[in-house]
Amino acid sequence: MPTVINYWFPTAIYVSENIVEDNYNNILKNRCLEIEKTSRNGAENWNCNTYNTLGSFDLFSDQTFNHLIDTIQNHLKKFVNEFGSNYEYKCKDSWINVNHKNTYQEFHSHANSTFSAVYYISTPPGSGKIIFENPTEPDMIPVKNISQETELSYKKCFYSPSDGTLLIFRSYLKHMVEICNNDEPRITAAFNF
């Protein structure tokens, strides 16, 4: 019998690019910048200095975001199907994040949710990457002398998405945004299901 390595407990992250039209994405960008001027920062209890509207402005209250929300809901259905499920997850929370130069987001997860999504509205040069941590970290007794990381030993992975990219992941995955070095705002919309 040949030797086989089975991958039983993979961590999946759904990635789709250009999920909405460019002109609609520009409308979203302008609307987010208006919201930043008129809604309080929902990140008052965070260590970071990112502006967000969690608890201060729900995207479901603004028709501008309806097409985006419907599109993300359809992508979520595809991802959920990959788990062998046809459950209809409903969005619990939605908000925007705006990162200016020298802002960041510390490692965190999204409690009381099954799936989370981030849609990238604006990613100017210097935008911080989103970094995901392996859910098995910290490993109490890690493998020693790793000379090259592989699928079995990665501790972190990251994405540098472009405008129009959608990421969907299990809400327990710890993630962060590294310190941004962008001159124009980095803008994302986030959702919990």
N, C-alpha and C positions, 0 to 999 in steps of 0.2 A: 504494500500500500504506500503511495507517495506521501510525502510530508505536506501538510496543508496548514496555513495560518488562517484562522477564522476571525473576522472582525465582527464581533457580536454587539457592541455597544457604541456605535459611531455617534459623533456629534455632527448634526446636519445644520448647515446655514444655506438658506435659499437666496439666490442672487438673480435678479433680472434687471436688464438695462433698458433705458428708453421706454418706460412703461406709459408715458403720456407724451403728447405733442409738445414741441419746443415753445410754441406761442402760449399754450396753457401753462407751462412751467414758468414762463416769465410773469404771467398774471399771478401765480402763486407767490413768486419771489416778491413782487411789489406789495402784495397783500400782507405778507409776513413782516415786511419792513414797516408797514402802517401799524400793524398790531403791536410791534415792539415799542412804538412810540406811545401807544394808548393803553396798554395792559400792564399791570404790575408784574414783576418778576416772580415766578413761582419757585425759584431756586434759593429762597432765603435761608433754608436750613442746610444747604449743601456747603461743602468746603470750597468748591470750585467757584468760578466767576462767570459761568455760562448763563446767558439769559434764556429762560424757558417760561412757557405759559401753563405748566402743569398746575391745575387748581385755580388758575386765573382766567383762562380762555380755552374752551373746548372747541376743537375744530368742527364738531358737528353743529355748532351754533351758527356757522357761517357757510352759506351756500357756495361760496367760492371753492370750497374744498370737497364738495359732493362728488365730482367726477373722480378725484384722486382717491377718496375713500372707497367708492365702488370698485375702482380698478384694483386697489390693494386687497379688498375683500375677495375678488376673483382669484388673485394670485395666492392668497392664503388657502382657498379651497384646494388649489392644485397641490400645495405643500402638504396640507392635512391628508389628502388622498394618498400621498407617498407613505404615510404612516399606517395605511390600511383603514383609515377612518373616513366617514362621511358626515361627521358631526359639524353642525353649523355654528362656528364660533362667532360671537358678537363682540364688537369693539367696546371695551370698558372705559378706556381713557384715550385721549388724543391731545397732542400739544405740539408746539414748535420749539426748536432750539436755535438760538442765534449765537454764533461764536465770532467774536472780534479778535483782533491780534492779542496774543498772550492769554487767551482764555483756554480752559480745558474742562474735562469732566472726569471725576475720579471713578475708580472701579465701583460698579454697582450691579445689581440684578433687579428684576421687576417682580416683586412679591405679588401673590394673589392673581397671577396670570399664567396662562399656558404658553401663549405665543406672543412675541413682541416684534414690531416692524419699525424700520427706519427708512424713510424716503429722502433722498438727497435732492434738494431744490437748487442749492447754489454751492459749488465747490471751487472757489477761486484758488489760484496757486498759493501754496503754503497752508492750505487747510489741513487740520490735524486728522490723522488716520483714526479709524475706529479699531480698537484692539480687543480681542476676545481671549479670555483665559480658559485653559483646559479645565473642565469641571472636576477633574480628579486632583487638581492642585489644592493645597499642598500635598504632595505624595509623602507619606510618613517615612518610607524608606525608599528613596528613588533609585533607579537603575544607575550604576556607577560607570564612569569612563565613557560616556557617550561622545563619540568623535564627530558624528553628523546626525542632526535631528531627522527623524522619519515620522511617518503617520503614527507610530507607536510612542514617540517621545516628545512631540511638540508640546511646549508649555503654553504658548500663545500663538495666535494668528492675527493678521490684520488685513484691513481693506482700505484702499484709497479710492473710493468711488467717485464717479463723475456725475454731473447733473443728470437727473432722470433715473438713477439707480435705486433699486429697492432691495433691502436685506430683510429677511424674516428668519427668526431664530427662536428657540425655546427660551422662555423668560428667565429660567434659572441660570443661564449663561452670564457670568460676570463679564462686563465690558466697560470700556472707558474711551475717551477721546483725548489724544495726546495734545500737548500745548500747541495752539495754532499760531502760525506765523503769516496769516493772510492779511492783506490790506483791505479787501472787500469782505463783507459778511459771509460766513459759512452758515448756510441755513438748512435745517432738516425738519421733517415732520415725523413724529413718533406716535406709535399706537400700541396699546395692550389689548389682547384678546383673551 
